[in-house]
Amino acid sequence: MVVGLEVHVELATKTKLFSASPNRFGDEPNTNIDPVTLGLPGALPVLNRQAVELAMRLGIALNCRIQKSTFARKNYFYPDMPKAYQISQYDEPITADGWLDLPDGFRVGIERGHLEEDTGKSTHVGGAGGRIHGSDYSLIDFNRAGVPLVEVVSRPDIRHPEQAKAYASELRAILVAIGASDAKMEEGSMRVDANVSVRRPGEDFNTRCEIKNVNSVRSVGRAIEYEAKRQIALHEAGEPVIQQTRHWDENDGKTHTLRSKEDADDYRYFLEPDLVVVDPDSEWIDRVRRSLPVLPAARRIALAAATGGAADSESVLLVVERNQDEYVMEVGRVGGDVALALKHVKEAPDTSEHVAVENLAALTTMEADATITATQAKTVLEAMIAGDHGGDPEVIAAALGFEAMDGSELETMVDAAIAAQPDAWEKFCAGEGKAMGALVGAVMKASKGQADGKAVTALLQQKKP
């Protein structure tokens, strides 16, 4: 499988790329329009400086070169592009030659990131799947026409659907972190086109097909997997793969032909005569570079180092994605246990919203010191989120009657569990890990959840012959 992704990202500007109409999602149809948006005679485009800067921010975050760029007219007729051409960057994009590292360390090359205007939105009414074929009529909303886009084009480095999903997720996290876009795939502000081909090991690249406008990370993986299997079946049957643009249907889980794939020559690109060259100087580029925040990859590394985990662990990935890593790190700065804080925030996302850093730090200290068990800590945290007793974990624990179990009492319960389950004890002593779960579970049941699981495990290990 060989995959390259083209990701279209709507930039978070106040106005459109070449006019002063608002760039807003969800307004009444055809209200954010003007002569430039509608391509009326005599209307001239004026480039949005903020869009250029956001494109530069993204390019720097993707390790790209920021360079002199020009705009071209990409000619084609489609109802949602009323002037019959799209203003886009062609052979001189504003960013080029970068890369994006996935959480597991796999590097995907970035070919380019170019600015262009979005099209309007067509809604096909009637028929099946919301497609133009078989529909009764179509409605066109020009609010989206002229919204600034950056199209991020990867190199064909991806070899598995999971890598494609990870790439889309990481790019979305970067976009949100740097403020370039809200990257809401469900609203169309980030859309993925996947170019897919297959080959036998050692062969050159084969004919590819492009899957257009996939609008969720999950669908990216499903669409690529289906398309690769479809092409493999064609190769094995001795039939040619025809280069074409295809549509992903979420309902039937298949790709369907939209049209034959156009090449650059078909669009008759030529330099846009109404816009000048864009050539950011080094001072502007350096200022943009200095303004960038810490990116998600660096934040994951910092959180993993503080908690003793791996940067691509589920907990670290999830907490950074939710932008709760700084909250977890602050727990450590005020004396709490960062690893336990990470565990609690991952399992209870509302913690950062409702629990003061100092109170979570106090809870993790109580848990680390075995003043309360992990099970009890979870119960106390639920009460803290609910606001009981002002969120003070010590007061809540006392009110719930939680206290450390006496060591001799715990040992008695462990001995009782061993005596009651001789088969499990024998298997545990023989090295079967699952047997430990049965013994620990028996102690937890006998103690009504009061026992510390780590302490029970330690006692079991000590009693091994």
N, C-alpha and C positions, 0 to 999 in steps of 0.2 A: 504494500500500500504506500502510495506517495501522495501527500496532502500539502497544499499551500492554502492559507487562509487570507481572504480580503475582508477586513473589518471596517465597516462604515460607522463613524462615530459623529453624532451631532454635538457640536461644541456649545458650551454653556455661556453664550453671549446674550446680551439684552436684545440685540437687533440682528437682522439677517446679514448675509455675507456681503451683499452689494447694495443694500437699501436700508432705510430707517424703520421698516416695518418690524413689529415685535417678533421675537423668537420665543414663542410660548406654546406649550402643549395643552390641548384640551379646550381651547377657545371655540366659539361657534364657528362653523365652517365659513371660509371665505371672508373673514373679517380682518385678518392680518395680511393685507395685500396692498399693492401700490402699482404704479405704472411699470417699475422695474420688474417686480414679481410677475406681472402679466405679460411682459415683453412688448409693451405698447411702443409704437413708432416714436423715435426721438428720446426715449428713456435711456439714460446712461448709468452704468454701474460705478459705484464708489466703494473701494475695498475697506472692509471693517478691520481696523488696527487690532482690536482685541482678539479677533479670530486668528490673526497672524501670530500673536503672542501665545495664545493657547496651543496652536500647532507647534510652536517652538518648544513650549514646555513639554509637550508629549514627546517630541523628537529627542530632546535631551534626556528625558526619563527612559527612553528606549535606546540610549547609547548611540544615537544617530548623529550624522554630520548635518549642521544647519548651513544651508547654502543659498546662493542666488537662485531665484525661481521666477518663472513666468506663467501666465495663464493662457489657455488655448480654448478654442471653441470645438466642442465635441458634437458633431452634427448627427441628429437622428430625430425622426418624428415619433412623438408619443403624446397622447392627450394631456398627460400631466406635466408636460414641458412646453408651454404655449409658444415660446419663441423658436421652437424646433431645433434648439441646440442647448447644450449645457456648458457653462463656463467651468473648466476644470484645469488642473495642472497636468501636463503630459510628459514631455521629455526633460523638463527641469523642475522637479518637485522641491518643496522647501526643506524636506528632511530625507536622508538616504543613508544606507549602509550601517545599520545598527543591529541590535540583537536583544532578545528577551530570554532570561533564564527562568525556567520553571522551578517550582519548589523542590523538586527532586534533583535539580542540578542540570537537567537537559537543556541545551541551548538551541533556540530557534532564531535563525537569522531574519532580520528585517530588511527587505529590499528597499522600501520607500514609504513615506507618508506624505500624501499630497492633499492640498486643499481643493475643495469643489463645492458647488451648491447642490443642495438636495432637490429632489423633484416634488411635485405635488402628490397627493394620495388619491388613488382611484378605489372606489368601493363598487364591486360588481354585485348586483342584486338579482337573486334568483339563480337557478342552476345549482351545481354541486361544488362544494369546497371554496366558494367565494372567488372563483376564477372567471375570467372574461368569457371563456368558451361555454356556451350554453346559458349564459346569464340573460335576463330580460332587458336590463338597462344598466348603465353605470353612472355613478355620481363622482364628481371631482372636487376635491377640497385643495385650494392653492395656499392654505396657511403654511404648509411645510415647504412649499417651493421657495428656494433661495436661502433656506436655513443652512448655516455653515457646517460643512462636513470635513473631517480628515479621514481619508481612506488609508488604513495601515495594511500594507501588503507584505506578507511573510514570504520567505524563501520556502521552497518545497522540501522542508526538513522533517516534517511530521510524518511518523510512520504508524501511528496507532490512534484510534478514536479517543482514548483516554488522554493522550498528549494534546490533542486538539481541544478537548474540554478544559484541560489545565491551562493551556495557552489563553483561551477566551476568558477564563476566570481571572488569571493573573493580569491580563490587559485591562479588564474591567476594574480590578482593584487599584491599578495604577491611575487610571482615568479619574476615579473618584478621589483618590488621595491627593492628586495635584490640582483638582478643581477644574479639569478640562471639560468634563461632562458628567451628568448624573448616570450615564451608561445604563439606563433602564431598558432592558431588552424587551420587556412587555409593552413599552410605549414606543418602541422603534428608535430610541436614541442611540442604540447600538445594535447593528445588524451584521450577521456573518454570512459571507459567501465562501463556500468551500470548493476548491478545485481538487478533484480526486482522480487518480489513475492507479492502475495496478501493473505489476511486472513480475516476471520470474527473477530469482536471484541472479545478478550479474548482467541482466538485460538493461538496455537504455530505457529512458522514460517512454511510456506509451501515450496514446491519445487520452486526453483528460476530458472530464465533464465538470461543469460548474453548477453547484447547487445554490440557488439564490435566496437571500433574505431569510436565513434561519434565525429564529428569534428567542431561543433559550439555549443555555449551555447543554442541557440534557439532549435537546433536539440536534445540536451539532454532532454529538457522538452517535446518535441513532442514525442520522441522515448519512454520515460518512460510512458507517458500517454497512448500511443497506446498499449504498451505491457501489462500494468496493465488491460486495458479493455479486451484485448485478453484472459488473464488468468481468469478474472472474468467470461467471457462467458463460458470457459471450465468448471470451477467449477460449475456454475449454470446448465450446461448441464450434470453434473455427469461424465465428462471425466477427465482423469488425465493430469496434467501439466508435461511434460517430461523435465528433466533437459537438457538443450542444449545451444549452443552458436548461437546467432542470429545476423543478419545483418540489419542495419537500412537503408532503401531506401528513400532518400529524395524526390524522384520523386513521388512515390505512397503513401508516408506517412505511411508505414507499416514496421514491422520487418519480416524477412524471415529466415528460418532455414539455418545455415551454417554447423554445425556438432554437434554430441553428445558432451556434456560437459565432458572434462577430469577432473579427480581428481588428487591430488598430486601423488598418487601411479603410475598413468599412465606415469608420466614423469621420473620415476626411478632416482630421485635426489641422487647424492652422492657428497662428498666433492671434490672440484676442486683441483687436486694434484699439479698444477703448480702455485698456488697463496698462499700466507701466510695469517695468521690472521691479520685483521685490528683492532687496539686497540688504538684509540686516547687518549692521556693523558689529564689530567685536564687543563694543561697550554694551549694546542692547542684549546680545547673546549672553554675555557674562552676568548682566543684571538678572536675566531670566533664570540662569543657572543657579545663582545665589538664592533666588526666591523659592526654589523647590523645597518641599518638606522632605522628611525622611520617608523613603519609599517602603512599601510593604515587605519586600525581601529583607531589607536591613532591619526592619522592626521584628520580623520573625527570628532572625539570627540573634538579636538582642534578647528577646523573650526566651528563646531556647537556652541561651547561655545563662540567663538568670535562674531558670527553673531546672536546669540540668537535663533537659529533654532534647529532642531532635527538631530542627527547624521545619521539617515537613511532617511533623506529627499532627494527628487530627486535632488535638487540643490547641496547639499553637496556630495552625491554619485557621481554625474557626474563630478564635478570640481576636486574632489580627483582622480577619475579614469583618468582624463586627465592630472594629475600632475600640476594643476594650483592653488592648494590651497596655496602654499607659496607666489605666486604672489598676491593673494587676501589678505592674512594676512599682506603682506608688505604695502598694501594700508592703512591699519589701523595704522601701525607703523609710517607712515608719516603724520597722521592726517586726513585721509579720513574716510568715512563711510563704514565699512567692509560689512555690510548686503547689501547695494546697490551695492558694488563692486561684491559681489557674484552673485547678480541678473544679472548684466551686463555681467560678464564673462560666466555665464551659457548660456545666450541667444546669446552672440556673442563670440564664442570660439577664434576668431582671435585677440581679445583684448590684451591678454597677449603677443602676438608676435609683435604687432605694436604700442601699446600705453605704454608710460613710466608710471611707477608707480605713479610718482608725478602728471602727468596729469590726470590719472583716479581718483586719490584722490581729485584733484581740482573739477572734474566734479561731484563726489558724494557729495561734500560739497555744491556746487551750487544747486543740487537737494534737498538735505536735508534742506537747508535754504529757499527753495521755490523761489530761484532766477529764476529757470527755472522749468518747469513741468516735470513729468516723460516721457511724450511723446516727449517733446523737448530734454530731456537728451538723449533719444535713437537716435534722429536725429543727435545731436551733436557728439555722440559717433561714428556713422557711418562715419562722416567727419573726426574724429580723426584717425580712423583706416585707412582711405584713405590718411592720411598725410596732410590734408588741414591746412594751417596756422601754420605749425610746430606742429600740435597736441595740440595747446593751446585751452582749452575749452572756456575760456572767450572771446577770439578773435573770435572763430567760432560762439559762441552764438550771439555776437554783429553783426557779418557779416550776420547772418541769421535773424536778427531783433527780436530775442527772448528776452523778458523781462517779469518781474513779472507783472501780471495783477492787476490793482487797485482793492482793496477790494470792493468798492461801485459798480464798474462796474460788478464784478463777482456776487454780490448779485442781481443786476438788472436782470442778465441773469438767475439766479436761479428762481427768482420770475416769469419771463416770461415762463420758462419751466413748472413751477407748474400750471400757468394759462392756458397754452396750453394743458396740459395733466391732467385734473382733476381726471380721472379714475385712472391713475397711482399714483397720489398723495394720493388718498383715500386708495388705496391698500397698499402703502408704510406706511401710518400712521397706517394701521391695522396690520402691521408687516410682509407683504410679501416682502421678500428680492429681488425677481426678479424685482419688480417695481422700485427699486432704480436704476437699470441698465438703464432703459428707461429714467429716469430723468437726470441722469449723462450724458448719451449719447447725450441728446438734448442740454445740456449746452456745451459739448465738440464740437458738431457740430456748434453751434452758435458762439463759440469762435475760430473756425478753429484750434482746438487743443491747443490753448494757455492756457486754464484753467487748474488749478491743480486739478486732480481728488480727491485727499484727501481733499482739501479745499472745493470742491463742496459737497462732502459727509458730511463734518462737518456742512456746512450751512444747508443742508437738515435736518440733525438731530436736529439742533437748532430750526428750524422752525416747527418741529412737535408739535402739540397741546398737 
